[in-house]
């Protein structure tokens, strides 16, 4: 075989290798930066946030209903959220929504500088010694509220003023009932 024929044969053998390498690189690029569905999933609903000067409302949600999957008109919906203050001492004085007849605020409402308040909804979660809690409830809902709907809620602070936040129904933290038992269909000697 002459030198030009030999170089041509080598080049022809390198083409499939180059194409194969290109395909591997292209396929690797397809998955770059992707997160598999089973890796880490974030809830489809994030809570609403807003700021009134140095007071921040973070991750505000209506607690998932304790009975059923939505809030009926006329019922009450507790809020879950965190309020934090990086400015001068302040106080939560009122919570309102056009979707509710009234907003009820209870527990700790003062918000000294560099502190936060947690509202944890209807459950009586044991608060740590350093966790300050407030209870906020929208009473007399004017219509049914279902997951996926956001409700404007206005928070009024003594010094920082007011901020309106779009508040969704939060995720259901209760375990779902299973159909059957975990061992169903896998009994010893079942012959599967």
KOLGUFI-628659 format. One record per residue: y negated, z, x negated of N, C-alpha, C in turn. Coordinates in steps of 0.1 Angstrom, whole numbers, plus 5000, padded with zeros to 4 digits. Layout:
// residues N
YZXYZXYZX ...
This chain:
// residues 192
501250004991500050005000498850004991 497849914994496649914986495750024989 494750054981493850164983493150154996 492550035000491850025013492750055024 494050005024494950025034495350175035 495450245024495750385023494650465029 493350435026492250505032492150495047 492450365051492450335066493550425073 494750435067495750505073495450655073 494750705063494350845062493350875073 492350785074491350795085491950795099 492950705101493550705114494350835117 494950895107495651025109494651135111 493451125106492451235108491751225122 491751115128491151105141491751195152 493051205153493651295163493351445159 493351475146493051615142491551645145 490651555143489251575146489051595161 489751505169489551515183490151645188 491251695182491851825186490951935183 490351935171489452035167488252035176 487751915179486551905188486851965202 488051945207488451995220488552145220 489152205208489152345207487752405207 486852345199485452395199484852385212 485052275219484452265232484952365242 486252385242486852485251486352625248 486252655235485752785231484352805236 483552705236482152715241482152735256 483152695263483152715278483152855281 483852935273484053075277483053165269 482253115261481353195253480353255263 480153385262479253465270479753485284 480853445288481353465301482053605302 481953665313482653795315483753765326 484953805323485953775332485753865345 486253825356486053895368486654035368 487754055360488354185360487854275349 486954225341486354305330485454405335 484254375338483254475343482554405355 482654465366481954415378480854515382 479754455385478554535389478554525404 478154625411478054625426477154515429 477454445440476554335445475254385450 475154515453473954565458473354665448 472154645443471554745435470454805443 470154925440469054995448467754945445 466754975454465454925452464655015443 463654955436462855035427461354995429 460455095425459055065426458355175419 457055155416456255255409454955275417 454555405417453255445422452555515410 451755435403451155485390452255535381 452255665377453255705368454555765375 454555755388455755805395456655685398 457955695394458855585396459955615406 460255525415461355535424462355445419 463555495416464655415410465955425418 466555305419467955295425467955355439 466955325447466955375461467855305470 468755375476469655315486469855405498 470255355509470655435521472055475518 472455595519473855635516474755555525 475955515520476855445529477255535541 477255475553477555565565478855645563 478855765568479955855567481055815578 480555755588481455705599481155565602 482255475601482055335603481455265591 480955145593480455065581479055025583 478355085593476955055595476255165602 474955165602474155275609473755215623 474055295634473755245647472255285650 471655205659470255235663470255375669 469255455665469155595670469755695660 470555655651471155745641470155775630 470655855620469855895609470555845596 469755805586470355755573469755825562 470555905554470055975542469855875531 468855905522468655815510469255885498 469655795489470055835475469155765466 468555835456467555775447467255875436 466455825426465855915416464355895416 463656005416462155995414461856055401 461055985393460656045380459156035378 458556135371457156135369456856155354 456056055349455656065335454156095334 453556115346452056145346451856285350 450656315355450256455359451156505370 451256645371452056705382451756635395 452756615403452656545416453656605426 453656545438454456595449454756485458 456056475463456356375474455956445487 455056375494454556435506455056365519 455456235518455856175530456756055527 457756025536458555905535458555835549 458255705550458255635563458855505562 459255445573459855315574459555255587 459155135588458955075602460355065609 461455085603462755075609463255215614 462455315612462855455617461655515624 462055605634460955685641460255775632 461055835622460355935613461155945600 460555995590461256025577461156175575 462256235571462256375569462456405554 461656495548461756525534461956675533 463056715526463356855524463756885510 464057015508464457055494463257065485 463457025472462357025462461556905464 460256915465459356795466458356795455 458156905448457156895437457756825425 456956745418457356665407456456685395 456656795388455856825376455956705366 455056705357455056605346456356605339 456856485335458056465327459256525334 459356515347460556565354461056455363 462256485369462756385379463356465391 463456405402464156455414465256365418 466356415422467556335427467756365441 467956255449468356265463469756205463 470756285467472156245466472756215480 471956195490472556165503473156275511 474156255520474656355529475556455522 476156415511477156505505476456615498 477056735498476456845490477156845477 476656755468477156745455476656865447 477456935439476957045431476056995421 474857045421473757005412473857085399 473657025388473657095375472457185375 472457285366471357375365470057305363 470057195356468757125353468457005363 469356985373469056875382468356925394 467156875397466356905408466656815419 466856865432467256775443466256785454 466156665461465356655473466256585483 466056615496466756545507465756465515 466056335516465256235523466156165533 465656175546466456105557465556025566 465955905569465255825579465955865593 465155915602465655955615465255855626 466155845636465755765648465655615644 466755565638466655415634466455335646 465555235645465155145656466055035659 467055005650468054905652469254935643 470354865646471554875638471154825624 471654905614471554865600472854835594 473154715588474354685583474254655568 475354675560475254645546474754505544 473954485533473354355530471954345535 471554435544470154435549469354525541 468054495538467254585531466154635540 465754755539464754815548463554865539 462354825543461154875536460955025538 460855105527460655245528459455275520 458455345526457255385518457355525514 457055555501457055685496455655715493 455155835497453755875495453756005487 452955995476452856105466451456155467 451356285465450056355466448956295457 449256265444448256205435448456065432 449756015431449955885426449855775438 449655825450449555735461450855695467 450955565471452155525478452755395472 454055385474454755265470455855235481 455955105484456955055494458054985486 459255035489460454985481461454925492 462054805488463054745497464354825494 464954895504466054975502467254925510 468354895502469654845509470554965512 471654935519472655035521473455035508 473755145502474455155490475955135491 476655135480478055105480478855225487 480055185492480955285498481755355486 481455485484482155555474483455615478 483855605491485055665496486255565493 487455625490488555545487488955475500 489455345499489855265510491355315514 491655315526493055355530493955235526 495155265520496055165516496955135528 497455005528498454965538499754995532 500555085539501855125534501755215523 502855245516502855335505502955255492 502455315481502555245468503955205464 504955275468506355245464506955145474 506255105484506855015494507454885488 508654855491509254725486509754745472 509654855466510154875452511054995451 511855025462512755135462513955115453 514455225448515555215439516755155447 517455065441518655005447518254905458 517054865459516654775470517154635468 517654595456518254465454517154355453 515954385449514954285448515054195436 
